[in-house]
Amino acid sequence: MKRKEETCRAGFAKLLGEGWPVPAAAARVGVTERTGYRWRREIAAERAVRGEREAAGVREATRQEALRGLVRRVTGYMTEERKSTYELDEAGGQRIKGEVVTRKEVPPDLAAIVFVLTNTDPAHWQAKPLRSRAADPAPGTKTEDGGRGGDAGESLDLARLSDAALRELVALLEKPAEEGESGARREGFAGADE
């Protein structure tokens, strides 16, 4: 009896797919209208599950392809470039006269490496250091020490520095870094408001 039900149900699903209304399709395969509506619900649920599985498979395949591409960019790869030259034959068609194959090495991509590092180990690799927004003043607002709040990329207000401090800064910028000595660690830096 189970086999007959499967056959009837498959026929019912085919009729629904052809656009038959449920009562007519149910009568055609020899089941009640109520059974027809129940089968329609079940068939729709089965199709949804099948569609979700297929979509998940496509998503996973796309993810795997993206990972393979990312690995290629991180490690670098070899590629071939073909340049063909053509000439006309006696019949007026084209025929290959010559072909040059060039092998090129594509070096590892730094942006891809940074992407992988920042996304696989964010605690140790960050494109920008994390800062607490609560501790930072809003851009353009004055802070207690008279400075201006905002991003680190904003220009430094040098108006409060003395002439001697400004001259020392200019000298540091013009002078190449000495052996092992950092300009920030230099002793005797003339501070602000001397």
Wavefront OBJ file of the C-alpha trace (Angstrom):
o trace
v 0.000 0.000 0.000
v 2.915 2.331 0.740
v 4.157 2.008 -2.866
v 0.751 2.980 -4.242
v 0.659 6.066 -1.996
v 4.139 7.115 -3.175
v 3.075 6.703 -6.806
v -0.165 8.654 -6.221
v 1.712 11.367 -4.374
v 4.335 11.685 -7.135
v 1.515 11.956 -9.713
v -0.240 14.531 -7.522
v 2.977 16.601 -7.228
v 3.407 16.445 -11.029
v -0.159 17.653 -11.594
v 0.341 20.519 -9.115
v 3.546 21.438 -10.955
v 1.558 21.609 -14.188
v -0.820 24.102 -12.567
v -3.773 21.876 -11.677
v -5.896 23.031 -8.720
v -5.701 20.840 -5.595
v -9.283 19.462 -5.788
v -8.890 18.427 -9.438
v -5.426 16.887 -8.908
v -6.670 14.986 -5.829
v -9.659 13.613 -7.764
v -7.412 12.639 -10.681
v -5.085 10.496 -8.496
v -7.992 9.106 -6.440
v -7.518 10.729 -3.019
v -9.723 13.028 -0.979
v -9.448 16.779 -1.226
v -8.305 16.909 2.387
v -5.430 14.500 1.600
v -4.577 16.633 -1.430
v -4.194 19.773 0.691
v -2.122 17.864 3.273
v 0.144 16.513 0.510
v 0.508 20.007 -0.934
v 1.730 21.298 2.467
v 4.140 18.384 2.846
v 5.446 18.735 -0.717
v 6.027 22.469 -0.170
v 7.892 21.754 3.099
v 10.046 19.092 1.394
v 10.892 21.497 -1.426
v 11.814 24.208 1.082
v 14.142 21.844 2.940
v 15.679 20.681 -0.343
v 16.115 24.301 -1.425
v 17.789 25.194 1.880
v 20.181 22.254 1.501
v 21.018 23.281 -2.058
v 21.507 26.910 -0.998
v 23.734 25.797 1.884
v 25.742 23.683 -0.561
v 26.141 26.638 -2.926
v 27.151 28.898 -0.024
v 29.727 26.355 1.164
v 31.111 25.874 -2.353
v 31.387 29.660 -2.762
v 33.087 29.955 0.632
v 35.590 27.227 -0.266
v 36.352 28.896 -3.613
v 36.889 32.234 -1.853
v 39.259 30.579 0.640
v 41.235 28.945 -2.185
v 41.536 32.339 -3.880
v 42.628 33.955 -0.628
v 45.302 31.295 -0.086
v 46.610 31.954 -3.618
v 46.819 35.690 -2.905
v 48.546 35.146 0.466
v 51.152 32.698 -0.857
v 51.641 34.124 -4.356
v 51.306 32.082 -7.529
v 52.556 31.530 -11.068
v 50.442 32.449 -14.085
v 50.796 32.183 -17.843
v 50.024 34.959 -20.268
v 49.479 33.993 -23.934
v 49.760 36.449 -26.804
v 48.819 35.152 -30.233
v 49.403 36.801 -33.595
v 47.200 35.923 -36.544
v 47.467 36.125 -40.319
v 44.954 35.681 -43.083
v 45.004 32.442 -45.022
v 44.084 31.968 -48.714
v 40.373 31.484 -47.910
v 40.225 34.799 -45.995
v 40.063 33.203 -42.544
v 42.455 33.738 -39.667
v 45.205 31.365 -38.741
v 47.678 31.574 -35.859
v 51.003 32.935 -37.032
v 52.747 32.734 -33.697
v 52.138 32.477 -29.994
v 54.228 33.785 -27.110
v 53.731 32.284 -23.671
v 55.059 34.297 -20.743
v 55.192 32.842 -17.252
v 54.749 35.442 -14.521
v 55.169 35.125 -10.795
v 52.574 37.042 -8.800
v 54.081 37.833 -5.387
v 52.129 37.458 -2.133
v 49.596 40.235 -1.600
v 50.206 42.219 1.593
v 46.549 43.287 1.844
v 45.452 39.641 1.741
v 47.994 38.731 4.417
v 46.777 41.548 6.690
v 43.161 40.487 6.055
v 43.894 36.896 7.081
v 45.873 37.896 10.162
v 43.320 40.431 11.421
v 40.415 38.023 10.903
v 41.999 34.830 12.241
v 43.729 36.323 15.292
v 42.195 39.738 16.059
v 43.654 39.824 19.575
v 47.209 40.040 18.203
v 46.729 41.527 14.715
v 44.736 44.709 14.271
v 44.721 47.110 11.360
v 44.115 49.912 13.867
v 44.522 49.586 17.627
v 41.233 49.430 19.486
v 40.516 52.510 21.586
v 37.785 53.236 24.023
v 35.394 55.769 22.508
v 34.260 56.825 25.991
v 37.781 58.024 26.831
v 38.205 59.978 23.578
v 36.688 63.441 23.295
v 34.477 64.119 20.300
v 36.199 65.619 17.236
v 36.484 69.388 17.479
v 35.832 69.637 21.247
v 38.316 71.155 23.678
v 39.958 68.914 26.245
v 40.954 69.882 29.785
v 44.545 70.599 28.774
v 43.428 72.948 25.992
v 44.060 70.463 23.173
v 41.448 69.397 20.691
v 39.789 65.992 20.634
v 39.343 63.788 17.607
v 41.114 61.164 15.594
v 44.840 60.513 15.799
v 45.093 61.452 12.125
v 44.332 65.116 12.862
v 47.229 67.588 12.726
v 49.098 68.425 15.913
v 48.611 71.924 17.321
v 52.146 73.326 17.535
v 51.086 76.826 18.678
v 51.854 76.063 22.335
v 55.459 75.014 21.660
v 58.273 77.473 22.294
v 60.585 78.673 19.524
v 63.374 76.460 20.887
v 61.111 73.390 20.871
v 60.005 74.134 17.311
v 63.630 74.509 16.164
v 64.491 71.191 17.802
v 61.568 69.490 16.079
v 62.618 70.882 12.702
v 66.179 69.685 13.324
v 64.889 66.208 14.191
v 62.832 66.059 11.015
v 65.682 67.257 8.799
v 68.374 65.088 10.393
v 68.427 61.383 9.369
v 67.997 58.967 12.221
v 71.258 58.326 14.003
v 72.477 54.817 14.684
v 69.954 53.122 16.976
v 68.790 56.439 18.453
v 65.129 57.289 18.239
v 64.170 60.953 18.001
v 61.448 60.418 20.592
v 63.955 59.167 23.187
v 66.382 62.027 22.736
v 67.370 63.728 25.989
v 66.917 67.444 26.575
v 63.836 67.964 24.401
v 62.551 71.480 24.995
v 58.964 71.091 26.159
v 55.946 73.301 25.686
v 55.641 76.796 27.154
v 59.288 77.366 28.081
l 1 2 3 4 5 6 7 8 9 10 11 12 13 14 15 16 17 18 19 20 21 22 23 24 25 26 27 28 29 30 31 32 33 34 35 36 37 38 39 40 41 42 43 44 45 46 47 48 49 50 51 52 53 54 55 56 57 58 59 60 61 62 63 64 65 66 67 68 69 70 71 72 73 74 75 76 77 78 79 80 81 82 83 84 85 86 87 88 89 90 91 92 93 94 95 96 97 98 99 100 101 102 103 104 105 106 107 108 109 110 111 112 113 114 115 116 117 118 119 120 121 122 123 124 125 126 127 128 129 130 131 132 133 134 135 136 137 138 139 140 141 142 143 144 145 146 147 148 149 150 151 152 153 154 155 156 157 158 159 160 161 162 163 164 165 166 167 168 169 170 171 172 173 174 175 176 177 178 179 180 181 182 183 184 185 186 187 188 189 190 191 192 193 194
